[in-house]
C-alpha cells in the first residue's frame, strides 16, 4: 500500500468516527462533544491534505485531474466547516461534509489517477481564474449546505419539534449567515468570470458551454440575492434556486471533464 492510500484510509476512518460522534449525540441534552469531534476531524483533514497533496504535486506541474480537484474541493469545504464549528453550531453540517469526504477518500483508493491535467501556474491570469473559480465554488457549496440547514430548522420550528433544534443555532442567525456566504461566493464567481473574459485569450470560444452554464448559475445566484433583499424571499424558494444554480455550476466545472477523463478515456 502506497503513501497516499494509507493517508486516504486514515482520513476515511477519522471522518466516519467524527460523523458518528456528532450523530449519536445530536439530540443529547448536552449535544455533541465538539472538542472530541473537531480533534478527530482535524486528524482526518491532515491525512486528507497529505493524500491530496501527493496526487496534486506528484508531477512537475500541478495535476488538476478531476479526481484531484474533487478531493481538493471536499478538503476545502471540510476545513471551512470545521473552522466555523469553532465558533458556531454547525452540528447538522459536520456529519454531511465529513461523510461525503470520507466516501470520496474511499473512492479515491479505486479511481485511477493516471490522468494528468496540468495547471499552468506560470500564467498568472490562468492560475488566478482557476483559483478564484475553485474558491467561489467551494463557498457556494457551503451556502447550499446552509440553505438546507435553514430549511430543516424552519421545518422543525413549524412542527413545534423543539427537541430537534435545541442544539442548533437560531433560525435568523443561520439565515443571515446563509446570505452573507451566498453574497461572498457570488462575488467570487463574478470576479473569476471577469478575469477569464478580460485576461484569457479565446476564453469564450474555448469554454463556450462552461461559460454559458456558469453565467446562468451566476444569474440565478444574483436573482436569489435580489429576491431575498428586495422581495423578502426565504425558505423553500431560496433553497430550490440555490440548488438549481449550484447544479448548473457543477455541470459547468465538472460535466465535460467527467466525460473526457472517464467516459472517453
Phi, psi and omega in degrees: 000131185275175183306308185294323180295321179298314181288330174296319178294317178299315179298315179303308182299315183290322177299316180293318178299316179296320179296315179297319180299329176282310189296317185291342180241019183297324181251013177290145181308324180264357179074181180294151173282093190294329178296314178297316181299312184288330176295311179295319179299324179294322176297318178299316182294319178298315179295319177300318179297316181295319179294313181295318180299324180300317181282323182293321187245026181283340178254184178293330179252175176279118183275103183262039173298152187307313179301324180290321180294317179298318178297320179293319178298313180296325178296313180298318181294316178299316180297319181294313181294322177297318178296319178297327182294342177292334183242326186243159176276104177238042185299330179287328186276327183304308180294329180296308183288325180293317181295316179298315180297320179296317179295324178291324175298322176295314180297325183295340177291337185247346180277129178293138180249031183281335181297137180235109178243088187291139172268124183281089184288343179283341177269105186299321182295315180297311180299319180296315180299312183295314182295316178297318179296319181294315179296316179300318180298315180299317180296320181289328173296318177297321176300319178296320177298320177294326177296320175296319180296318177300315181297317180297311181298317180298318180296316180292325177293321178295326178278359182058033177266080185289334179299325183287342184241006182302323184251026174247156182291162178300147183303313184295327178294314181294321179296318176299318178296320179304309186284335173292315179295318180297319180295317179296315179297320179295318177298317178299321178294319177301312182297318180297321179291320179296318178300316180297314183292318187280318191255345182257126180291139178056030181301313183290321182290318183281340183230044188301309183294320180295318181295316180299312180295320179296319180291322176297317177298317180299318178298319179294319177297315179296319178298320179296315179296316178299314181299323180287310187281334181257328184246355178076023180295145176198179175071221189299321181299315179296317180301313182296320179294317180293319177299316180297314181296318182292325176297315178298317181293323178295318177297321180297316185280323191240344186301302183292327180292325177297316179297314183292316188275337184242314185278326184257359182280000000 
